[in-house]
């Protein structure tokens, strides 16, 4: 079988190495692109978590401002100081309806001072009173003698609470608390960002029976996960229920959950810890961000990089092959022709010269050099010389 040219072998090898190097470079560049896009996606997800915290702060400021206005109401103060429950409800009820419609306030309490801390009046449930309150936000107000505020879990969901002590003539007469459920947080955030959100809470902080009563049998999602329940979400698609991590082990900076492809859309996912007013990690905020544009740009960049590096590899291989041809193989070819001429002048049979064409150029050159240097050796002799013990060819 006719041997391949050494020059061709070398050209193939250089081309293969160049292309492999180009593809390896493209792979590394692709990973860098992906990491940069993921970092950008995570920054966007972190922005969503920050938006949740900003929404909470804004709501607390609104509740605090509303509390200040209520504490300045002389009619409310007089009814509370005199402990006239009926009069207090009469004055508070129309104000509560207005706050519910305008500010989404869902709870309003008047609470006795220490040591009882009993509910004097629930404006939203006036038939219930006399029970003791031990919430963290109230404890904050008691200790600071100022505003206590934060998220606290009720039986079925989060409520944002703000409590202020009420002083009259330098004496503490009790506490006033306002609260609003945060079920509108995620909807408001989605309207601003276009992202999808889900709020997960550890079951041990909720009441299963109350949850079932609120949702009903058909909508009860309590058993969808063994440890957490989705208390609010803008989407029930993949990525929330199927996440199996522990929200209490989430790092403060959040956790990236990678990307998910749905049809022609690409999404990046992340989850961030949610703390209550006591600082406990009681849940997680799940964020699903559409980064299709960045994903497509990254794929285009990777494909372009691969093409460019492959082209560069091929060009380098071609230039290297040309240089090797000019600097090595062209000179070897000239040397071969010169040796063939010398072999012909030395009287070597033409058939012996033609026979050399069955090897590559280096092999032909080596065999030809042996013929010129040792013209009397038999044609079957290997390129390294005669076998041990063989004598010179006498020509007989």
C-alpha positions in Angstrom: 0.0 0.0 0.0 1.3 3.4 -0.9 2.6 5.3 2.1 1.2 8.7 3.0 3.5 11.6 2.5 5.3 12.7 5.7 4.4 16.3 4.7 0.7 15.3 4.5 0.8 13.5 7.8 2.4 16.5 9.4 -0.1 18.8 7.9 -3.0 16.7 9.1 -1.4 16.5 12.6 -0.9 20.3 12.8 -4.4 20.9 11.5 -5.9 18.5 14.1 -3.9 20.1 16.9 -4.9 23.6 15.8 -8.5 22.7 15.5 -8.5 20.9 18.9 -6.8 23.9 20.5 -9.4 26.2 18.9 -12.3 24.1 20.1 -10.8 23.9 23.6 -10.4 27.6 23.6 -14.0 28.0 22.4 -15.1 25.7 25.2 -13.3 27.7 27.8 -14.6 31.0 26.4 -18.1 29.5 26.4 -17.8 28.6 30.1 -16.7 32.1 30.8 -19.6 33.5 28.9 -22.0 31.2 30.7 -20.5 32.2 34.1 -20.8 35.9 33.3 -24.4 35.5 32.2 -25.2 33.4 35.3 -23.5 36.1 37.5 -25.6 38.7 35.7 -28.7 36.6 36.2 -27.9 36.1 39.9 -27.5 39.8 40.3 -30.9 40.3 38.8 -32.3 37.7 41.2 -30.6 39.4 44.1 -32.3 42.6 42.9 -35.6 40.9 43.2 -34.9 39.9 46.7 -33.8 43.4 47.5 -37.1 44.6 46.0 -39.0 42.4 48.4 -37.1 43.9 51.3 -37.7 47.4 49.9 -41.4 46.7 49.6 -41.5 45.5 53.2 -39.7 48.7 54.4 -42.1 50.9 52.4 -45.1 49.1 53.9 -43.7 49.4 57.4 -43.1 53.1 56.9 -46.7 53.5 55.6 -48.1 51.6 58.7 -45.9 53.7 61.0 -47.2 56.9 59.4 -50.8 55.7 59.7 -50.2 54.8 63.4 -48.9 58.3 64.1 -52.0 59.8 62.6 -54.3 57.5 64.7 -52.4 58.3 67.9 -53.1 62.0 67.3 -56.8 61.4 67.1 -58.3 62.8 70.4 -61.6 60.8 70.1 -59.7 57.5 69.8 -57.4 58.5 72.7 -60.3 59.5 75.0 -62.2 56.3 74.3 -59.1 54.1 74.9 -58.0 56.0 78.1 -61.5 55.7 79.6 -61.7 52.0 78.4 -65.0 52.6 76.6 -64.9 49.7 74.2 -68.2 50.5 72.5 -67.2 54.1 71.9 -63.8 53.1 70.7 -65.2 50.7 68.2 -67.7 53.4 67.0 -64.9 55.8 66.3 -62.5 53.3 64.9 -64.8 51.3 62.6 -65.2 53.9 59.8 -61.5 54.7 59.9 -60.7 51.0 59.6 -63.0 50.6 56.5 -61.1 53.5 54.9 -57.7 52.1 55.7 -58.7 48.6 54.4 -59.8 50.0 51.1 -57.0 52.5 50.7 -54.0 50.9 52.4 -54.8 47.2 52.5 -54.8 47.2 56.3 -56.4 44.0 57.6 -55.9 44.1 61.3 -56.2 46.8 64.0 -55.6 46.1 67.7 -55.8 48.1 70.9 -53.7 46.3 73.6 -53.5 46.8 77.3 -50.1 47.8 78.8 -47.8 45.5 80.9 -48.1 43.2 82.6 -51.3 41.9 81.0 -50.8 42.8 77.4 -54.3 41.7 76.6 -56.3 42.7 73.6 -58.7 45.4 74.6 -60.3 45.7 71.1 -59.9 44.0 67.8 -61.5 46.5 65.4 -61.5 43.8 62.7 -63.0 41.2 65.0 -64.6 43.1 67.9 -66.2 40.0 69.4 -62.8 38.6 70.3 -60.9 40.3 73.1 -59.2 39.6 76.4 -56.5 37.2 75.1 -52.8 37.9 75.8 -50.5 39.0 73.0 -46.9 37.7 72.9 -45.8 38.7 69.4 -42.3 39.7 68.7 -43.3 43.1 67.3 -45.1 43.9 70.5 -42.1 42.8 72.5 -39.9 45.2 70.4 -42.3 48.1 71.1 -42.3 47.2 74.8 -38.5 47.1 75.0 -37.8 50.1 72.8 -40.8 52.2 73.9 -41.0 53.0 70.2 -42.0 51.3 67.0 -41.9 47.6 66.7 -42.4 46.2 63.2 -41.7 43.3 60.9 -43.1 40.2 59.3 -44.8 37.7 61.5 -46.5 34.4 60.6 -50.1 33.9 61.5 -51.9 30.6 61.1 -51.8 30.6 57.3 -49.6 33.4 56.0 -47.3 36.3 56.7 -48.7 39.6 58.1 -46.7 42.8 58.3 -47.2 44.3 61.7 -46.4 47.7 63.2 -46.9 48.5 66.9 -46.5 51.7 68.8 -46.9 52.5 72.6 -49.5 55.1 73.4 -48.6 57.7 76.0 -51.1 60.1 77.6 -49.9 62.8 80.0 -46.6 60.9 80.3 -48.2 57.6 81.2 -48.3 54.5 79.1 -52.0 53.7 78.4 -51.4 50.8 76.0 -50.4 49.9 72.5 -51.9 50.2 69.1 -51.1 47.7 66.3 -51.8 47.7 62.6 -51.2 44.8 60.3 -51.6 44.0 56.6 -51.2 40.6 54.9 -48.4 40.6 52.3 -50.3 38.6 49.7 -50.1 41.6 47.4 -46.3 41.8 47.6 -45.6 39.3 44.9 -48.2 40.6 42.5 -46.9 44.2 42.9 -43.3 43.0 42.3 -44.3 41.0 39.2 -46.0 44.1 37.8 -42.8 46.1 38.2 -40.2 43.5 37.1 -42.1 40.9 35.0 -40.5 38.1 37.1 -42.3 35.2 38.6 -42.3 34.7 42.4 -43.2 32.2 45.0 -43.2 32.4 48.8 -42.5 29.1 50.7 -42.9 28.8 54.4 -41.9 26.0 56.8 -44.9 24.0 57.8 -44.0 23.9 61.5 -44.7 27.7 61.7 -48.2 27.3 60.3 -51.5 25.6 61.4 -52.5 22.8 59.1 -56.2 22.9 60.1 -56.4 26.6 59.6 -54.6 26.2 56.2 -57.2 23.6 55.1 -60.1 25.8 56.2 -58.8 28.7 54.2 -58.0 26.9 51.0 -60.7 24.2 51.1 -60.2 20.5 50.2 -59.8 20.9 46.4 -57.1 23.7 46.7 -55.3 22.4 49.7 -51.6 22.2 48.8 -50.4 21.2 52.3 -49.2 17.8 51.2 -47.4 18.9 48.1 -44.1 19.1 50.0 -43.1 17.4 53.2 -41.5 20.4 54.9 -42.8 23.6 53.3 -45.9 25.0 51.7 -46.3 27.6 49.0 -48.3 30.4 50.8 -48.2 32.7 47.8 -47.1 32.6 44.2 -47.5 34.2 40.8 -47.0 30.9 39.1 -47.3 27.2 39.9 -45.1 26.0 37.1 -42.0 24.0 37.5 -39.2 25.2 39.7 -41.0 25.9 43.0 -42.6 22.8 44.2 -39.9 20.6 42.6 -37.1 22.4 44.6 -36.2 20.0 47.4 -33.8 22.1 49.5 -34.1 23.2 53.1 -35.0 26.9 53.5 -33.4 27.1 56.9 -30.0 26.2 55.4 -30.2 28.9 52.7 -27.2 31.3 52.7 -28.0 34.9 53.4 -26.9 35.8 49.8 -29.4 33.4 48.4 -28.9 30.3 46.2 -28.8 30.1 42.4 -30.8 27.2 41.1 -29.5 27.2 37.5 -31.6 27.7 34.3 -34.6 26.1 32.9 -35.8 26.1 29.3 -39.5 26.3 28.4 -40.1 26.2 24.7 -38.2 29.1 23.2 -37.8 30.9 26.6 -34.9 30.6 29.0 -35.2 31.3 32.7 -32.7 31.6 35.5 -33.9 30.6 39.0 -32.9 31.5 42.6 -34.2 31.3 46.1 -33.5 33.7 49.0 -34.2 33.2 52.7 -37.1 35.0 54.3 -36.9 36.0 58.0 -39.6 36.9 60.4 -39.5 39.7 62.9 -37.5 37.5 65.3 -34.8 37.0 62.6 -35.6 33.3 62.1 -35.4 31.8 58.6 -39.0 30.7 58.3 -39.3 30.6 54.5 -37.8 31.3 51.1 -38.5 33.7 48.3 -38.3 31.9 44.9 -37.6 34.1 41.8 -37.9 33.0 38.2 -36.3 35.6 35.8 -36.6 35.5 32.0 -33.1 35.9 30.6 -33.9 34.7 27.1 -32.2 37.6 25.4 -29.0 37.1 27.3 -29.1 33.4 26.8 -29.5 33.7 23.1 -26.8 36.3 22.9 -24.5 34.0 24.9 -25.3 31.0 22.5 -24.6 33.3 19.5 -21.3 34.4 21.0 -20.2 30.9 21.8 -21.0 29.7 18.2 -19.2 32.7 16.8 -16.2 32.1 19.0 -16.0 28.5 18.0 -16.1 29.5 14.3 -13.5 32.2 14.7 -11.1 30.0 16.7 -11.6 27.1 14.3 -10.8 29.4 11.4 -7.7 30.7 13.2 -6.6 27.1 13.9 -7.0 26.2 10.2 -5.1 29.3 9.1 -2.3 28.6 11.6 -2.1 25.0 10.3 -2.0 26.2 6.7 0.7 28.8 7.4 2.7 26.2 9.4 2.4 23.7 6.5 3.5 26.2 4.0 6.6 27.2 6.1 7.5 23.5 6.6 7.1 22.9 2.9 9.4 25.9 2.0 11.9 25.4 4.7 12.1 21.6 4.9 10.3 19.5 2.3 11.3 21.5 -0.7 14.9 21.2 0.3 14.5 17.5 0.9 13.0 17.2 -2.6 16.0 18.9 -4.1 18.3 16.7 -2.2 16.4 13.6 -3.3 16.7 14.6 -7.0 20.4 15.2 -6.6 20.9 11.8 -5.0 18.9 10.1 -7.7 21.1 11.7 -10.3 24.2 10.5 -8.5 22.7 7.0 -8.1 22.1 7.0 -11.9 25.6 8.1 -12.6 26.9 5.3 -10.2 25.2 2.7 -12.4 22.3 1.7 -10.1 19.7 -0.1 -12.1 16.7 2.3 -12.9 14.3 -0.3 -11.4 16.0 0.2 -8.1 15.3 4.0 -8.2 11.7 3.5 -9.3 11.1 1.0 -6.5 11.9 3.7 -3.9 8.6 5.5 -4.8 6.6 2.9 -2.7 7.8 4.7 0.5 7.3 8.3 1.8 9.8 10.9 1.1 11.9 10.4 4.2 12.0 6.6 3.6 12.9 7.1 -0.1 15.6 9.5 0.9 17.1 7.1 3.5 17.0 4.1 1.1 18.4 6.2 -1.7 21.2 7.5 0.5 22.1 3.9 1.4 22.2 2.9 -2.2 24.5 5.8 -3.0 26.8 5.2 -0.1 26.8 1.4 -0.4 26.1 0.6 -4.1 27.1 -3.1 -3.8 24.5 -4.2 -1.2 21.6 -6.3 -2.2 18.2 -4.7 -2.7 16.6 -6.8 0.1 19.0 -5.3 2.6 17.3 -3.3 5.3 18.0 0.5 5.6 20.1 0.0 8.7 22.8 -2.1 6.8 23.6 -5.7 6.1 22.7 -8.4 8.6 25.5 -9.5 11.0 27.9 -11.9 9.4 27.0 -11.0 5.8 30.0 -10.5 3.5 30.4 -8.0 0.7 28.7 -8.6 -2.6 31.4 -10.1 -4.9 29.3 -9.9 -8.0 29.5 -13.8 -8.7 
